[in-house]
Amino acid sequence: MSHEAICQALFVQGEGELRAIIYRALRSGRARRVSSSAKRPRRDLIVGMVDISARPKEAEDRAVPGFWESDLVLGAVCKSQILALVERQT
């Protein structure tokens, strides 16, 4: 029997004082379940992120060297990352 099945049974069953005792015994101590997607927001994972439309005009026409593009790919639960840096050339 999985821990998920046990938790579902605990959240469905129990009434009155029994229910309160069961909730206090749970590791989270919560009376209601919180979905994994509701635990943390998915937006704003990158602090200080600048949108591509906010880059300088010199970078758009590629006339001046030294502007870099970067792509950041975050893995599941941000445990792995890939960063690709490319200098914009004419």
C-alpha positions in Angstrom: 0.0 0.0 0.0 1.4 3.4 -1.0 1.7 6.5 1.2 -0.6 8.2 -1.2 -3.4 5.6 -0.6 -3.0 6.0 3.1 -3.2 9.8 3.0 -6.3 9.7 0.7 -8.0 7.3 3.2 -7.1 9.6 6.1 -8.5 12.7 4.4 -11.7 11.0 3.4 -12.5 9.2 6.7 -12.8 10.4 10.2 -15.3 12.7 11.9 -15.3 15.1 14.8 -12.6 14.6 17.4 -11.2 11.5 15.6 -10.6 13.7 12.5 -8.8 16.4 14.5 -6.5 13.7 16.1 -5.7 12.3 12.7 -4.9 15.7 11.3 -2.5 16.5 14.1 -0.8 13.1 13.6 -0.1 13.9 10.0 3.4 15.2 9.2 2.1 18.3 7.6 -0.6 18.9 10.2 -3.0 20.2 7.6 -6.7 19.5 7.5 -6.7 19.8 3.7 -4.4 18.6 1.0 -2.3 21.1 -1.0 -1.6 20.1 -4.5 2.0 20.1 -5.7 1.2 22.8 -8.3 -0.2 25.1 -5.6 2.8 24.9 -3.3 4.9 27.4 -5.3 4.2 29.7 -8.2 5.6 28.7 -11.6 6.3 32.2 -12.8 9.2 34.4 -11.8 11.6 31.5 -11.3 14.4 33.6 -12.7 15.0 36.6 -10.5 15.8 39.8 -12.4 14.9 38.3 -15.8 14.9 40.9 -18.6 12.5 40.4 -21.5 14.0 40.2 -25.0 12.0 43.3 -26.1 13.9 45.4 -23.5 17.3 44.9 -25.1 19.1 47.9 -26.6 18.6 48.9 -30.2 22.3 48.4 -31.0 21.8 44.7 -30.3 18.9 44.5 -32.7 20.8 45.6 -35.8 24.0 43.7 -34.8 26.2 46.7 -35.8 28.2 46.7 -32.6 30.0 43.5 -31.4 29.8 42.4 -27.8 26.2 41.7 -27.3 25.4 38.2 -26.1 22.3 36.1 -26.2 21.6 33.5 -23.6 19.1 30.7 -23.2 18.4 29.1 -19.9 16.6 25.8 -19.7 15.6 24.6 -16.3 15.0 20.9 -15.6 12.4 19.4 -13.3 12.2 21.1 -9.9 15.2 23.2 -11.0 17.6 20.4 -10.2 19.4 20.7 -13.5 20.1 23.6 -15.8 21.6 24.3 -19.3 22.8 27.7 -20.2 23.7 28.5 -23.8 25.6 31.8 -24.5 26.1 33.0 -28.1 27.6 36.3 -29.2 25.4 38.1 -31.7 27.4 38.6 -34.9 26.7 40.4 -38.1 
